[in-house]
Structure formats: structure tokens, C-alpha cells
Amino acid sequence: MSGRALAGLIAIACVACASPVGPPLVVPLDRNEWGGYTLLVYDDSGLVTAARSAQWQPGTASDELIAFPERQELEVGWTGGACSHRPTLKVTGDSSALRLTVGNPNDPQPLPFLPIACPAVGVPLRVALSLSEPVAQNAVGIEVVY
């Protein structure tokens, strides 16, 4: 067997053994003056059972995560972009150390043939996650990637 064929077999074996990434949970968020947003939730923890749009409260921090262990819920708030309507949320870890990463993709140029850019407007977004186990506030962290 040639080295190239062996390398190909090893690559196929690695892909077959890798943990499968399931389809995302698709969560429509509340519409605002910039239109509708859809959050794609990728849960590698296995804790997320459901998600729904949550109401943004004036005076709350822009990148915020609040745990409600008694309800087995998390509320996640972040600032999105005016033209970036499909942010992602990746959930990793377990109930003793849960990590959430919100990805705000770059705002696309909606009309590439015109010399206009997307307005640099921060849009407050919020989602509530239902969990299969309670998670304490000190056991969860958030990172927002702009």
C-alpha cells in the first residue's frame, strides 16, 4: 500500500471517529426595526432542550448571561449587527462548567455593486435557553465574537 493510500485511509478513519455535529436548533428572534433575526444554536453539551426569543430589558449589559437554576434556564443577551441576521451560539461543557460562544458574522455588503456599507448599528438580541439540568451562575461563561 502506498503512503498516499495509507494517509487517505487514516483521514477517513479520523472523520468516521469524530463526534458528529448535529443540526443546529433554529430559533427565530423577535423582529425589530432592522428586520427578523434567526439564531442557530449548536449544542455540544447535550443540555439544551429548547430555546425561545427573550425580551431585551433596558439597562442590561450588552453581553450578558444570567443563570436561573431553579427554572433550569439561561438568558443570553448580546449586541448583533444591523445586517447580520443569522448569529450562532455554540454551547460546550457540562452543568459544572458550561461555555457559550456567540458568533456575530461580519455584516455583509447587501449590494456589492453599490458603494454603500451596512450601517454600524448595534442591535440588542436576547434568547432564553431551557436546560435538562440546573446550571449555577458561577458555572457558566460567555464570549461574544464580533
Secondary structure as GFF3:
##gff-version 3
##sequence-region A 1 146
A	DSSP	alpha_helix	3	17	.	.	.	ID=ss1
A	DSSP	beta_strand	25	32	.	.	.	ID=ss2
A	DSSP	beta_strand	35	43	.	.	.	ID=ss3
A	DSSP	beta_strand	48	53	.	.	.	ID=ss4
A	DSSP	beta_strand	64	68	.	.	.	ID=ss5
A	DSSP	beta_strand	73	81	.	.	.	ID=ss6
A	DSSP	beta_strand	88	94	.	.	.	ID=ss7
A	DSSP	beta_strand	97	103	.	.	.	ID=ss8
A	DSSP	beta_strand	122	131	.	.	.	ID=ss9
A	DSSP	three_ten_helix	137	139	.	.	.	ID=ss10
A	DSSP	beta_strand	140	145	.	.	.	ID=ss11
###
